[in-house]
Amino acid sequence: MTRKTVFAALAALFTLLTAGAFAQGSMSMSQMREIKSACKADVKAYCGSVEPGGGRLVMCLKENESKISGQCNQKIDALIKQQQTN
């Protein structure tokens, strides 16, 4: 997978993950950078062949939840909890 493809996949993933948070104004740019950083290797390792868009990357990460890094899981869980309390 090329660097450009990885970047496109990450961009699509985080657009999906953060759309609700940005709509509510509850996610900062620093939080978004933290999630991108925490999950970059996981997207590449487990979801590299997944075409971005339509929630496919999010579904892939969820399907591989037991394999993805604790750091990525932790950041995604924190975002979800934050969303639920807002």
Buried (B, 14 or more C-beta within 10 A) or exposed (E): EEEEBBEBBBEBBBBBBBEBBEEEEBBEEEBBEBBBEBBBBBBBEBBEEBEBEEEBBBEBBEEBEEEBBEBBBEBBEBBEEBBEEE
